[in-house]
């Protein structure tokens, strides 16, 4: 491969590293054409951009980045695919799907998610448990709505006096 092509690939990988807040490194060694196509289709459905890269080019893209990715250098062996995504837990859930992962292939190597590094196959469960931004917002909204629902429920159930409302809120009337 010519140096100009390598330089272009490194630049494009650097752009992807800036564009996507999260990425996973997986080993796709042993995937046949059909399995690779199936994985790519699933990634497309889940809005994951999957790119198979040469380890030395990815290493150089990491070095050129503003972020210190040195923790990931050790996993750059074998055939590496990078799964770029907007939501941190989506690739982990995909990698836990038994319909997609057969005999441990594709194998999780590492991830950069939520500004943290996750290295090793044992981190997939931890990554799949991460909540997305929308899930966290939904949890917060549910927590904020709970006290209001209690007050409305108390008012509707006939306890519409101030004493009934205060009792529902756990306060003592004077």
Phi and psi in degrees as a GROMACS rama.xvg file:
@    title "Ramachandran Plot"
@    xaxis  label "Phi"
@    yaxis  label "Psi"
@TYPE xy
-71.2315  151.59  UNK-2
-59.4122  -37.4953  UNK-3
-63.2771  -39.6283  UNK-4
-67.6461  -42.9773  UNK-5
-60.2392  -45.0487  UNK-6
-61.1206  -40.4226  UNK-7
-63.6563  -43.0847  UNK-8
-63.6002  -42.8633  UNK-9
-61.1478  -43.2955  UNK-10
-62.6693  -45.1826  UNK-11
-63.7643  -40.3453  UNK-12
-63.0808  -40.4663  UNK-13
-60.8892  -39.4411  UNK-14
-64.2886  -41.304  UNK-15
-64.8677  -38.7958  UNK-16
-62.0984  -33.637  UNK-17
-79.3474  -36.0841  UNK-18
-70.6871  -40.5023  UNK-19
-105.511  133.028  UNK-20
-76.8278  -16.4873  UNK-21
-136.176  148.167  UNK-22
-154.115  153.12  UNK-23
-119.194  146.761  UNK-24
-111.513  124.097  UNK-25
-129.252  151.156  UNK-26
-95.1717  119.272  UNK-27
-105.96  15.6996  UNK-28
-58.8729  130.847  UNK-29
96.0531  -6.45413  UNK-30
-78.098  127.744  UNK-31
-82.7475  177.685  UNK-32
-60.406  -42.049  UNK-33
-65.2175  -44.8705  UNK-34
-66.0652  -37.9938  UNK-35
-64.7202  -43.8037  UNK-36
-62.3677  -41.9737  UNK-37
-62.2596  -44.5247  UNK-38
-62.8849  -43.524  UNK-39
-61.9451  -40.1948  UNK-40
-62.1276  -45.9925  UNK-41
-62.792  -40.6889  UNK-42
-61.9384  -43.573  UNK-43
-60.7135  -43.4949  UNK-44
-61.8334  -34.265  UNK-45
-93.6513  8.29423  UNK-46
62.1639  41.3977  UNK-47
-109.782  131.584  UNK-48
-96.4721  112.638  UNK-49
-105.78  129.742  UNK-50
-134.259  127.014  UNK-51
-85.7612  130.012  UNK-52
-130.97  160.425  UNK-53
-81.4471  134.694  UNK-54
-58.6059  -40.732  UNK-55
-68.0924  -31.741  UNK-56
-71.6589  -39.7556  UNK-57
-65.0241  -40.4678  UNK-58
-57.6262  -44.3249  UNK-59
-67.6061  -35.6108  UNK-60
-65.8675  -39.1393  UNK-61
-61.4611  -45.4429  UNK-62
-62.4867  -34.6296  UNK-63
-78.7928  -13.1969  UNK-64
-74.4608  158.307  UNK-65
-74.7945  -20.2584  UNK-66
-92.4815  142.385  UNK-67
-83.7753  101.882  UNK-68
-96.1332  19.2506  UNK-69
-58.5827  -26.0642  UNK-70
-62.9496  -22.356  UNK-71
-93.3916  -8.82871  UNK-72
-58.9674  -36.8636  UNK-73
-65.5042  -21.9207  UNK-74
-93.5977  -0.493473  UNK-75
-81.1617  71.8219  UNK-76
-137.729  155.887  UNK-77
70.9681  -158.521  UNK-78
-89.7913  121.767  UNK-79
-114.875  132.486  UNK-80
-115.949  141.248  UNK-81
-106.232  129.92  UNK-82
-109.969  104.341  UNK-83
-88.7714  138.919  UNK-84
-152.593  161.782  UNK-85
-90.7053  -30.5581  UNK-86
-110.803  123.61  UNK-87
-61.1741  -34.1602  UNK-88
-92.2827  -8.79167  UNK-89
-62.9035  -48.6728  UNK-90
-62.9087  -35.2406  UNK-91
-63.2871  -42.5496  UNK-92
-64.8785  -36.5847  UNK-93
-64.8086  -41.9534  UNK-94
-72.5315  -15.6034  UNK-95
-89.7033  -10.002  UNK-96
-73.1306  117.772  UNK-97
-66.8761  -20.9041  UNK-98
-73.0119  -24.9569  UNK-99
-98.341  -46.3624  UNK-100
-92.4222  114.058  UNK-101
-120.456  130.601  UNK-102
55.6232  33.1366  UNK-103
76.0219  14.3664  UNK-104
-120.667  127.466  UNK-105
-72.6515  145.835  UNK-106
-99.3429  131.793  UNK-107
-69.5352  132.112  UNK-108
-105.245  -55.142  UNK-109
-165.21  170.092  UNK-110
-150.559  154.857  UNK-111
-119.543  106.743  UNK-112
-140.767  141.099  UNK-113
50.5844  41.0678  UNK-114
61.0741  26.3167  UNK-115
-132.737  161.497  UNK-116
-104.662  136.467  UNK-117
-128.148  109.371  UNK-118
-118.883  128.44  UNK-119
111.19  148.298  UNK-120
-61.2589  -25.8495  UNK-121
-71.2491  -8.26585  UNK-122
-88.1845  -6.8539  UNK-123
-62.4466  -42.5706  UNK-124
-62.1836  -42.9376  UNK-125
-61.5247  -42.8917  UNK-126
-67.4458  -39.0857  UNK-127
-69.4203  -22.287  UNK-128
-82.9402  -12.779  UNK-129
-60.35  141.844  UNK-130
-94.9893  141.114  UNK-131
-74.5511  167.905  UNK-132
-57.2667  -44.2867  UNK-133
-65.4872  -37.4048  UNK-134
-66.2758  -39.9049  UNK-135
-65.7525  -42.592  UNK-136
-61.8156  -42.8801  UNK-137
-62.0472  -40.4945  UNK-138
-63.526  -42.5721  UNK-139
-65.6544  -43.4748  UNK-140
-61.3271  -41.9136  UNK-141
-63.207  -40.2403  UNK-142
-65.9777  -38.657  UNK-143
-71.5125  -31.6783  UNK-144
-76.5384  -25.3249  UNK-145
-56.5276  -51.109  UNK-146
-62.6744  -38.3199  UNK-147
-64.879  -39.1819  UNK-148
-64.2895  -36.8484  UNK-149
-63.4899  -41.9075  UNK-150
-65.9224  -45.9292  UNK-151
-63.3458  -41.3592  UNK-152
-62.1106  -42.7874  UNK-153
-64.5411  -40.0626  UNK-154
-66.8053  -39.516  UNK-155
-74.7689  -25.0677  UNK-156
-85.3757  10.6716  UNK-157
99.5404  -8.43657  UNK-158
-88.0249  48.439  UNK-159
-85.0522  11.218  UNK-160
-85.3175  164.407  UNK-161
-62.7164  -32.6169  UNK-162
-65.7067  -40.4235  UNK-163
-65.4141  -40.2091  UNK-164
-68.0758  -44.8424  UNK-165
-64.0772  -38.1119  UNK-166
-62.0037  -41.9945  UNK-167
-63.9784  -37.6097  UNK-168
-79.2911  -5.69716  UNK-169
85.1967  18.1359  UNK-170
-107.875  153.296  UNK-171
-94.1303  131.185  UNK-172
-71.4015  150.901  UNK-173
